[in-house]
Amino acid sequence: MPEDPLSSRPALRRAPRTFITALLVLGVVVPSIIIRELIEGAMGSGPLADLGWVAVPMAATAWLAPRASYRRRDALWWLAGGFGLYIFVVIAWRVAFMPYRDWPPRPDEASRVRWLRDSQRAGLWCLPTAAK
């Protein structure tokens, strides 16, 4: 089997993965809070401010979800309160580990994902970046 340059990169350890996850979460939540404050300052508190607060996280969740074996419609959980934040943190945690995966693939991804068997990355899945 030819050496895949994608899987030759070592998998991230817990600390760098946590740092990347925190950056992703902060990069989505902070702009959404700023948008909410701007809307509240201009129009007052109300449903428009609440909708403005979840617009950015919903868009980010919908965009990243397929890369982390979630569905785009899972972004709607942001409308249900704190559960959307939980879903996004899980997605960010998974995206931070790419191209490796420590979760099993969905049935529609199974044909594109391969199981790594070398001693350093045993037990991980790898999805080449050419696949979406």
C-alpha positions, 0 to 999 in steps of 0.5 A: 500500500503506498504511503499516504502523505495525509496520514503520515502526519502524527495525530494531535495530542489532547492539549493542541486539540483542546486549544484548537477546539477552544479557538473554534468555539470562541471564534463562533461564540464571540462574534455572535455575542457582539452581533447580539449586543449591536442589535440590542443597542440599535433595536432593544432586546427582543426576538430579533436580538435572540435570532441574531445571536444564533445566526452565526453559530447556526451557520458555522455548525451547518458548515462544519457538521458534515465534516464531523459526521453530523447532519446540517440540520443539527444546527437547528439545535441552537434554537433549543438553547444550550444544546446547540453549544454542546453540539458545536463543541463536539463538532469542533472537537472532531474537526480539530482532529482532522484528517484523523477520526476517533469516531466510527464513520456513518454508513455513507462515509464508510467507503471513503474512510480507511482504518489505520493500523500502524503502531502510532495511529492504531484504532483511528480512521482517516478520511482523505481531504479530497473527499467531502 
